[in-house]
Amino acid sequence: MRVLLPLLMLGSVAQALYFYLDGTAAKCFFEELPKDTLVVGHYTAEEWDDNVQAWAKHDGISIYISVDEMFDNEHRVVSQRGQSSGRFTFTAADAGEHKICFTPSSTSGRPNWLSVLKPNGGIKLTLDLAIGSSEIESTDKTKLADISQRVRDLNARLLDIRREQIFQREREAEFRDQSESTNSRVVRWMFIQIVVLGITCAWQLSHLRSFFIKQKLT
């Protein structure tokens, strides 16, 4: 029997329902999806607990989820096994009919879960399906917040590196100016020394010449 989930074409659609799974038999829904439609599903599987006289989760329940594209020779786009509660997501690659199936299994030891015909039998599955949702899940928001914080941290580190580079360039420019100034002073001092030495040599030569001339005259 085909079970159809109606799709509202305007806006996002959140469909919450619960149903009972009969043993290991798969329960399937058929949905017409436009191309590039995001589907986000949250599910909770419960089994009747005689101790609390209510439907309850336990670790022994697992749910196998599959999504097939009926228009593409039943090409499977989702195949995952989850615990008693979880989520699944997929995006319709092309427009067409999609089959969403849930297959339960349990290790609780209660034989009643194998048949919904028995009192409180079967597995109760609560499904919250968001079709065409543009909202970001809280977990996704947390991930995006972490990524945003990392980006801000990286930007801050880049700014620090940039400031350090500017500081180093300023230091290099200051050192270069000091070196050029020092070299200029050294060159001037050497020129002054050469001039002084030249004047001293000229004076000494003049003095020696006068001395030799006086010696010849005497």
Phi, psi and chi 1 to 4 in degrees:
 res  aa     phi    psi   chi1   chi2   chi3   chi4
   1 MET       -  131.3  174.6  178.1  168.6      -
   2 ARG   -88.9  130.2  -65.9  163.2   62.8   91.0
   3 VAL  -111.7  122.3 -179.6      -      -      -
   4 LEU  -105.1  136.6  -59.0  177.3      -      -
   5 LEU  -103.4  113.8  -67.7  176.5      -      -
   6 PRO   -66.5  141.1   24.8  -34.0      -      -
   7 LEU  -110.9  122.7  171.8   64.5      -      -
   8 LEU   -87.1  128.2  -59.7 -179.6      -      -
   9 MET   -80.2  -17.3  -60.8  -57.3  -66.3      -
  10 LEU   -98.9  121.9  -62.4  177.8      -      -
  11 GLY    75.2 -174.4      -      -      -      -
  12 SER   -87.6  153.9   62.5      -      -      -
  13 VAL  -122.6  125.4 -177.4      -      -      -
  14 ALA  -114.3  116.4      -      -      -      -
  15 GLN  -118.0  116.7  -59.6  169.3  -10.8      -
  16 ALA  -114.0  130.4      -      -      -      -
  17 LEU  -156.8  165.7   69.7  157.5      -      -
  18 TYR  -136.0  153.9   71.7   88.4      -      -
  19 PHE  -155.1  172.5   48.5   88.8      -      -
  20 TYR  -113.4  133.6  -63.8   93.6      -      -
  21 LEU   -98.8  133.0  -58.4  175.3      -      -
  22 ASP   -94.4   97.7 -169.5    5.9      -      -
  23 GLY    59.8 -133.2      -      -      -      -
  24 THR   -93.8   11.1   57.6      -      -      -
  25 ALA   -75.7  138.0      -      -      -      -
  26 ALA   -77.6  143.1      -      -      -      -
  27 LYS  -110.9  123.4 -173.7   77.1  168.6 -177.7
  28 CYS  -121.9  148.1  -62.8      -      -      -
  29 PHE  -124.8  146.8  -59.6   90.7      -      -
  30 PHE  -114.8  132.0  -66.7   83.1      -      -
  31 GLU  -137.8  129.4 -176.1   65.9   72.7      -
  32 GLU   -84.2  120.3  -74.4  -75.7  -15.9      -
  33 LEU  -121.6  135.6  -62.0  174.4      -      -
  34 PRO   -70.0  164.6  -14.6   28.2      -      -
  35 LYS   -63.9  143.4 -176.0  178.3  179.1  179.6
  36 ASP    63.8   27.7  -63.6  -31.3      -      -
  37 THR   -87.1  129.5  -60.8      -      -      -
  38 LEU   -87.9  131.5  173.4   64.9      -      -
  39 VAL  -121.2  125.5  178.5      -      -      -
  40 VAL  -123.7  123.0 -179.7      -      -      -
  41 GLY  -121.4  135.5      -      -      -      -
  42 HIS  -117.8  135.5  -66.7  -94.0      -      -
  43 TYR  -135.2  154.7   68.1   88.8      -      -
  44 THR  -139.3  122.8  -59.3      -      -      -
  45 ALA  -105.2  133.3      -      -      -      -
  46 GLU  -133.2  151.8  -62.1  173.3  -55.3      -
  47 GLU  -125.9  147.5 -169.7  175.5  -23.5      -
  48 TRP   -65.3  129.0 -177.9  -97.5      -      -
  49 ASP  -110.3  114.0 -169.6  -24.7      -      -
  50 ASP   -66.5  -26.2  -67.5  -33.0      -      -
  51 ASN   -68.1  -40.6  -64.8  -35.3      -      -
  52 VAL  -103.5   -3.5  -62.4      -      -      -
  53 GLN    53.7   49.7  -68.4  -64.8  -57.2      -
  54 ALA  -161.1  164.3      -      -      -      -
  55 TRP   -75.8  131.9  -64.7   92.8      -      -
  56 ALA  -146.5  155.3      -      -      -      -
  57 LYS   -83.8  152.8  -63.2 -171.0  -60.2 -179.2
  58 HIS  -151.9  161.0   69.8   79.9      -      -
  59 ASP   -66.4  -17.2  -63.8  -23.9      -      -
  60 GLY   -78.5   -9.0      -      -      -      -
  61 ILE   -87.5  136.5  -59.6  175.8      -      -
  62 SER  -137.2  150.7   65.0      -      -      -
  63 ILE  -126.4  128.3  -59.5  -66.1      -      -
  64 TYR   -98.2  127.2  174.2   72.2      -      -
  65 ILE  -115.9  132.8  -55.9  165.0      -      -
  66 SER  -137.1  145.1   63.7      -      -      -
  67 VAL  -130.4  123.8  178.6      -      -      -
  68 ASP  -118.1  142.8  -61.4  -30.2      -      -
  69 GLU   -89.5  106.8  -64.3  175.4  -22.4      -
  70 MET   -68.0  -27.7  -56.7  -56.1  -66.7      -
  71 PHE   -79.1   -9.5   56.2   87.9      -      -
  72 ASP  -123.2   51.4 -170.5   15.9      -      -
  73 ASN    54.4   41.2  -64.4  -37.6      -      -
  74 GLU    55.5   43.6  -61.7 -171.6    8.2      -
  75 HIS   -65.9  126.4  172.5 -116.9      -      -
  76 ARG   -86.7  124.1 -177.3  151.6  -65.6  179.7
  77 VAL  -107.9  -18.0  -65.7      -      -      -
  78 VAL  -134.9  130.9  174.4      -      -      -
  79 SER  -148.5   99.6  176.7      -      -      -
  80 GLN  -145.5  149.5   72.4  177.7   60.5      -
  81 ARG  -115.7  127.0 -178.7  173.1  -63.4  -82.5
  82 GLY  -122.1  176.5      -      -      -      -
  83 GLN   -81.6 -161.8  -62.2  178.1  -13.6      -
  84 SER   -67.5  -17.7   57.5      -      -      -
  85 SER  -145.7  149.4   62.9      -      -      -
  86 GLY   176.5 -163.1      -      -      -      -
  87 ARG  -143.9  158.6   70.2 -169.3  -66.9  -97.4
  88 PHE  -144.3  151.7   63.7   94.2      -      -
  89 THR  -140.8  151.1   61.8      -      -      -
  90 PHE  -161.5  161.2   70.0   92.9      -      -
  91 THR  -121.9  130.3  -58.9      -      -      -
  92 ALA   -66.8  116.7      -      -      -      -
  93 ALA   -70.2  -33.3      -      -      -      -
  94 ASP  -141.2  161.2  -71.5  -61.2      -      -
  95 ALA   -73.2  141.4      -      -      -      -
  96 GLY   153.7 -173.5      -      -      -      -
  97 GLU   -85.1  133.7 -171.5  176.3   56.8      -
  98 HIS  -120.5  140.2  -68.6   69.1      -      -
  99 LYS  -108.3  119.6 -177.8  173.4   69.7  171.1
 100 ILE  -108.9  119.2  -53.5  172.2      -      -
 101 CYS  -122.4  146.8  -63.8      -      -      -
 102 PHE  -127.9  126.9  -57.9   88.8      -      -
 103 THR  -125.1  120.2  -53.7      -      -      -
 104 PRO   -93.3  163.4   35.3  -35.6      -      -
 105 SER  -151.0  152.2   63.7      -      -      -
 106 SER  -146.4  144.5  174.6      -      -      -
 107 THR  -118.4   24.1   59.0      -      -      -
 108 SER   -72.1  -22.6   66.3      -      -      -
 109 GLY    90.4   -5.4      -      -      -      -
 110 ARG   -81.4  121.4  -71.6 -173.8   67.9 -106.2
 111 PRO   -71.5  -19.7   26.4  -33.9      -      -
 112 ASN   -66.5  -21.6  -74.1   -2.8      -      -
 113 TRP   -67.8  -15.6   80.9  -87.3      -      -
 114 LEU   -77.2  -11.8  -68.9  170.3      -      -
 115 SER  -149.3  129.9  176.0      -      -      -
 116 VAL   -76.3  -10.4  -64.7      -      -      -
 117 LEU   -75.2  -20.5  -61.0  178.2      -      -
 118 LYS   -82.3  156.0  -63.0  179.9 -179.3  179.7
 119 PRO   -57.9  126.2  -23.5   33.9      -      -
 120 ASN    53.8   36.4  -62.1  -38.3      -      -
 121 GLY   -91.8  172.8      -      -      -      -
 122 GLY    81.8 -174.6      -      -      -      -
 123 ILE  -115.7  127.9  -63.1  -68.2      -      -
 124 LYS   -89.2  120.2 -179.5 -178.4  178.2 -179.1
 125 LEU  -114.9  120.8 -174.4   71.1      -      -
 126 THR  -100.5  126.0  -57.9      -      -      -
 127 LEU  -123.5  126.9  176.9   63.6      -      -
 128 ASP  -115.4  108.4 -174.6    2.6      -      -
 129 LEU  -114.1  121.7 -160.7   63.1      -      -
 130 ALA  -107.9  117.0      -      -      -      -
 131 ILE  -111.0  128.3  -60.7  175.9      -      -
 132 GLY    69.1   27.5      -      -      -      -
 133 SER   -75.8  132.7  175.3      -      -      -
 134 SER  -102.1   -0.3   59.8      -      -      -
 135 GLU   -79.4  146.1  -61.6  178.9   -3.2      -
 136 ILE   -92.3  129.2  -59.5  176.9      -      -
 137 GLU   -64.1  156.0  -60.5  -68.0  -39.3      -
 138 SER   -59.7  -38.1   59.0      -      -      -
 139 THR   -65.6  -38.4   54.1      -      -      -
 140 ASP   -66.6  -36.7  -63.1  -27.0      -      -
 141 LYS   -62.1  -40.4  -75.1 -175.3  177.6  179.8
 142 THR   -63.4  -43.6  -57.9      -      -      -
 143 LYS   -62.4  -44.0  -67.7  178.8 -178.4  178.5
 144 LEU   -64.4  -38.1  -71.0  176.9      -      -
 145 ALA   -63.4  -41.2      -      -      -      -
 146 ASP   -63.1  -43.1  -68.0  -19.8      -      -
 147 ILE   -64.1  -42.3  -66.2  173.5      -      -
 148 SER   -61.9  -40.8  -61.5      -      -      -
 149 GLN   -64.5  -40.2 -176.3   61.4   40.8      -
 150 ARG   -64.3  -40.0  -68.9 -178.1 -178.0 -179.8
 151 VAL   -63.8  -42.4  170.4      -      -      -
 152 ARG   -63.0  -41.3  -73.5 -166.9  -68.1  -91.1
 153 ASP   -62.4  -42.1  -67.6  -18.4      -      -
 154 LEU   -64.8  -40.4  -72.5  174.9      -      -
 155 ASN   -62.6  -41.0  -73.4  -26.4      -      -
 156 ALA   -63.1  -41.8      -      -      -      -
 157 ARG   -64.9  -39.4  -68.2 -178.5   63.2 -176.9
 158 LEU   -63.8  -39.8  -71.6  175.3      -      -
 159 LEU   -63.8  -40.4  -70.6  175.1      -      -
 160 ASP   -61.8  -43.9  -68.0  -21.5      -      -
 161 ILE   -62.9  -40.5  -66.4  172.9      -      -
 162 ARG   -62.4  -45.0  177.5   64.6  176.8  171.3
 163 ARG   -63.3  -39.6  -75.4 -166.5  -68.8  -92.8
 164 GLU   -63.2  -40.2 -178.1   66.9   22.2      -
 165 GLN   -64.5  -42.3  -70.5  176.4  -19.9      -
 166 ILE   -62.8  -42.4  -66.9  173.3      -      -
 167 PHE   -61.6  -43.1  175.2   73.5      -      -
 168 GLN   -65.0  -39.8  -69.3  -64.6  -25.1      -
 169 ARG   -64.7  -39.1  -77.6 -160.7  -66.2  -91.9
 170 GLU   -64.6  -41.2  -69.2  176.1   -9.4      -
 171 ARG   -63.0  -41.9  -70.2  -72.3  -58.5  -86.0
 172 GLU   -64.0  -42.1  -70.3  175.1   -0.6      -
 173 ALA   -63.8  -41.2      -      -      -      -
 174 GLU   -64.1  -42.8 -177.4  179.8   -5.6      -
 175 PHE   -64.8  -39.7  178.3   75.3      -      -
 176 ARG   -64.0  -41.7 -175.5  170.5   57.9 -108.4
 177 ASP   -63.6  -43.0  -66.8  -20.2      -      -
 178 GLN   -62.7  -41.3  -69.2  178.9   -7.7      -
 179 SER   -64.2  -43.4  -62.1      -      -      -
 180 GLU   -64.1  -40.6  -68.8  176.3   -5.7      -
 181 SER   -64.0  -43.6  177.3      -      -      -
 182 THR   -62.8  -44.8  -58.2      -      -      -
 183 ASN   -61.4  -39.1  -68.1  -25.0      -      -
 184 SER   -64.1  -42.6  177.5      -      -      -
 185 ARG   -64.1  -40.0  -72.3 -163.8  -64.6  -90.6
 186 VAL   -61.9  -42.9  169.6      -      -      -
 187 VAL   -63.6  -43.0  170.6      -      -      -
 188 ARG   -62.9  -42.2  -74.6 -161.5  -58.9  -91.4
 189 TRP   -65.3  -39.4  176.6 -116.8      -      -
 190 MET   -64.7  -40.4  -69.9  178.0   62.3      -
 191 PHE   -63.4  -42.1  178.6   75.3      -      -
 192 ILE   -63.0  -42.6  -68.2  172.3      -      -
 193 GLN   -60.9  -42.2  -74.1 -178.9  -33.0      -
 194 ILE   -62.8  -42.4  -68.5  172.4      -      -
 195 VAL   -63.2  -43.8  170.7      -      -      -
 196 VAL   -62.5  -44.6  171.1      -      -      -
 197 LEU   -62.0  -40.0  -72.4  173.7      -      -
 198 GLY   -63.7  -43.8      -      -      -      -
 199 ILE   -63.8  -42.3  -66.8  173.4      -      -
 200 THR   -62.8  -43.6  -57.9      -      -      -
 201 CYS   -63.4  -41.3  -70.3      -      -      -
 202 ALA   -63.8  -41.1      -      -      -      -
 203 TRP   -66.0  -41.4  178.7   80.8      -      -
 204 GLN   -65.2  -40.7  -72.4 -178.8  -14.4      -
 205 LEU   -64.2  -41.1  -70.9  173.4      -      -
 206 SER   -65.0  -41.5  176.1      -      -      -
 207 HIS   -64.8  -43.3  178.5   71.7      -      -
 208 LEU   -63.6  -39.4  -71.7  173.4      -      -
 209 ARG   -62.2  -44.7 -177.9  177.9  179.7 -176.3
 210 SER   -63.4  -38.2  -61.8      -      -      -
 211 PHE   -64.2  -43.5  174.6   77.0      -      -
 212 PHE   -68.1  -36.4  -72.6  131.8      -      -
 213 ILE   -64.0  -41.8  -68.3  172.3      -      -
 214 LYS   -64.6  -37.3  -71.4  179.4 -179.2 -179.2
 215 GLN   -65.0  -39.7  -71.2  -67.2  -29.8      -
 216 LYS   -67.0  -38.6  -71.4 -178.3  179.2 -179.5
 217 LEU   -67.7  -30.6  -67.8  174.6      -      -
 218 THR   -86.7      -   57.7      -      -      -
